[in-house]
Amino acid sequence: MTYEGLVQIFLLVCLAGLGVLAILCLIRVIIGPRTSGRMLGINMIGTQVIAAIALVSVLRGEETFIDVGVVYALLNFLAVVCLTKIYIGIYEHRIRKIRAAKKQSGEGRSV
């Protein structure tokens, strides 16, 4: 076997491994008991897709896929930032509601 053939087999095995890991992360997103774990799973899937794009670029010998991977990385970053902002907003809203309820119940007892 030539060196190029071994490299192609190695890259295909890496792609298969990334596919398996993406499925495991998808299971984590679906089952995950907490929102933070789900967000982490989504971010991991995005990172694995970027790695897969880079591997396909090397397999095909086309540099244009790297540009696609960079754009996808930027979109993945923006999506995670937006999801985090939404999650923090929902968390802060829940805390305000709990504090308001405690304040009302505390005022009702003292009167």
C-alpha positions in Angstrom: 0.0 0.0 0.0 1.2 3.5 -0.8 1.5 6.3 1.6 -1.4 8.2 0.0 -3.6 5.1 0.3 -2.8 4.8 4.0 -3.5 8.5 4.6 -6.9 8.2 2.8 -7.8 5.2 4.9 -6.8 7.0 8.1 -8.9 10.1 7.1 -11.9 7.9 6.3 -11.6 6.2 9.7 -11.4 9.7 11.3 -14.5 10.7 9.5 -16.3 7.6 10.7 -15.2 8.3 14.2 -16.5 11.9 14.0 -19.8 10.5 12.8 -20.1 8.2 15.7 -19.2 11.0 18.1 -21.8 13.3 16.5 -24.4 10.7 17.1 -23.4 10.4 20.7 -23.6 14.2 21.1 -27.0 14.2 19.5 -28.1 11.7 22.1 -26.7 14.0 24.7 -28.7 16.9 23.2 -31.9 14.9 23.2 -31.6 13.2 26.6 -29.6 15.8 28.5 -31.3 16.7 31.7 -30.0 20.3 31.8 -30.1 23.1 29.2 -26.4 23.8 29.6 -25.6 20.2 28.7 -27.8 20.5 25.6 -26.0 23.7 24.5 -22.7 22.0 25.0 -23.8 19.1 22.9 -24.9 21.4 20.1 -21.6 23.2 20.2 -19.7 19.9 20.1 -21.7 18.8 17.1 -20.8 22.1 15.3 -17.1 21.6 16.1 -17.2 18.0 14.8 -18.8 19.2 11.6 -16.0 21.7 11.1 -13.5 19.0 11.6 -15.3 16.8 9.1 -15.3 19.6 6.6 -11.5 20.0 7.1 -11.0 16.2 6.6 -13.1 16.1 3.5 -11.1 19.1 2.2 -7.9 17.1 2.7 -9.4 13.9 1.1 -10.6 15.8 -1.9 -7.6 18.1 -2.2 -9.8 21.1 -2.6 -9.0 24.2 -0.6 -12.5 25.8 -1.1 -13.9 23.5 1.6 -11.6 25.2 4.1 -13.4 28.5 3.4 -16.7 26.8 4.0 -15.4 25.4 7.3 -14.3 28.9 8.4 -17.7 30.4 7.6 -19.4 27.5 9.4 -17.2 28.1 12.4 -18.2 31.7 12.5 -21.9 30.7 12.3 -21.5 28.1 15.0 -19.8 30.7 17.3 -22.6 33.2 16.7 -25.3 30.6 17.3 -23.7 29.5 20.6 -23.4 33.2 21.7 -27.1 33.8 20.8 -28.2 30.6 22.6 -26.2 31.5 25.7 -27.7 35.0 25.7 -31.2 33.6 25.5 -30.5 31.0 28.2 -29.1 33.7 30.5 -32.1 35.9 29.9 -34.5 33.1 30.8 -32.5 32.2 33.9 -32.5 35.8 35.1 -36.2 36.1 34.5 -36.9 33.0 36.6 -34.7 34.4 39.4 -36.6 37.7 39.4 -39.9 35.8 39.6 -38.7 33.7 42.5 -37.4 36.8 44.4 -40.6 38.7 43.8 -42.6 35.8 45.1 -40.4 35.5 48.2 -40.7 39.3 48.7 -44.5 39.1 48.5 -44.8 36.2 50.8 -42.4 37.9 53.3 -44.4 41.1 53.3 -47.7 39.2 53.8 -46.5 37.6 57.0 -45.2 40.7 58.6 -48.5 42.7 58.2 
